[in-house]
Amino acid sequence: MKMSAENLTAKVMLPNTARSKKFLALTVILAAAVLLMMTGEASAHRMMIEEISEGKIEVGFDDGTVAENVEVELYDGEENLVDEGVTDEEGIYEFDTAMEVERIVASDDMGHRAVLTPESDQENKNFLQVLPLWLRTSTGVGILLLIAGAGKFYKARKA
């Protein structure tokens, strides 16, 4: 029997469209999972300023690490620079309480920046801003999976 192009094509098993769509979806999910696991130390984090006591602040990141050797600037109510300095190895910066300080700005050479004003105090923040980065990320992924599961359930019921 002579093999023609038609016979060869018939013998090659090509996946049907439903199977290939499932394979594509599974590949995308696995690739996303691998990318999420590879973030490790490279994940972004937000710089935060916390007032520990009168005249003493702590600068750190939302993942719990301290921000050492960070430039700190203190401004009065008229936006005049009244003091500046650098945090110590524990992320602490102390200043004279006799100064009228209305705004504190902390920034580093990596592009992180945080501002503390009376309006930006911890109790005025959205509850999501207070949660750690890993918990916010997990919540977002969980919501996406819930939406995908609900869509799949709806589609299965419709069929």
N, C-alpha and C positions, 0 to 999 in steps of 0.2 A: 504494500500500500504506500502510495506516494503522499508525503506530508505537504499539504498546501498551507497557505497562510490562513485560510479559513479553518482548517482542521487544527492548526496550532493554536489559534485564538480560542477555539472551543475547548481545547484541553487545558488551557491556563485558567485557573480558578480565580476569578476576580471577585473581590468582596462586594456584597450588595451595599446600597447606600445607607441603610439603617445600621449595618455592622460598622461601616466606615465612620459614620457619625459618632457612634458609641466609642470607637477607638480614638477618634480625635478628641472627644470630650475627656476621656480617661487620660490621654497624653497631656492635655492642657492642665488638668487637675494635678497630675503627678509633677509636672514642671513647676507649677505654682508652689506646691508643697516643698519641693527641693529648694526653690529660691527663698522661701520663707525660712527654711532651716539654715541656709547659708549666710544669713544676715549677720549673726554673731556680734562681733565688736563694731561692725560698721553701721549698726542701726543709729538713726538720728536720735538726739535727745535735746531736751529744752533746758536752757539755763533758767534758774529760779533764784530769787533773793528772798530770804526769810529774816524777819527782825527777831532776834533772839531775846534781846533786852534793850532797854533804853541806851542808845549810843553804840549798839553792837549788832552787826548783821552777819549772816552766813550766806555765802554764794555757793550754789551747787547745781547739780543737774537732776532731772526728774528720775533718773535711774539710781539715785542715791550716792553717786560719786561727788566729791567736793571739787570746787573750782579754785585751784591754787594759782597764785600769781596773776589774778585777773584785775584789770584796771577798774577802779570804782570812782565815780564822780558824784558829788552831792550838790544839789541845786536848791536855792531858796524859792520863795513864792513868785519872784519876778524873773525866774530862769537865770539868775546869776550863779556862776560856779563859786561855791563857798569852800569846797575841800575836794581833794582828790588823792588817791593812793592806790595801793595794791593789796590784795588779800594775802594772808599768810598760807602756810602749807596745809592748814585745816579749812581753808576757805573763809576765814573770819576776817572781818574788817571792823575796827573800832574807830569812833569819831567823838569829838567833843559835843556833849549834849547842850552846851550853851548856844550852839549854832541853830538857826532856824532852817531846818531841812524839810523841803516839801517833795523832793523827787530824788531818787537814787538810781543811777544807771551803772550797770556792770557789763563789761564787754571784754572779749578775749581776741587774740589774733587769728582764731579759727572761724570767726563770723558769728559766734554766739553773742546774744545780747539780751539783757533782762532789765526791766524798769519796775521800780517799786514806788508807788504813790499811795496816798491814803485811800484812794478809790480802788486800787488794785490789791487790797489786802486779801488774805486767804479766804475769809468768810464770804467775800463778794464774788468769788470765782465760780464758774460753772462747775458742777460736780465732775464732769468728764475731764476738766483740766487738772483736777487734783489726782486722778487715777494714774498709776504708773503706765509707762508706754506699752509694756508687754500686755497689760490687761486691756487697754484700749484697742490694741491690735487684735487680740483674741476675740474681743467683743465684735469688732467689725467683721472678722472672718466668720464668726458664728452667725451673725445676721445674714450674711450673704448665703451661707449654707442653708439656713432656714428658708430663705426666699426660694432658693433652687429646689429644695425638697418640697415646698408647697406647690411650686409650679409643676413638678413631676407628679405629685399626688393628684393635682387637678387634671392634668393631661391623661393620667391612667384612669381616672373616674369617668372622663368624657368619652373614652374609647369603648 
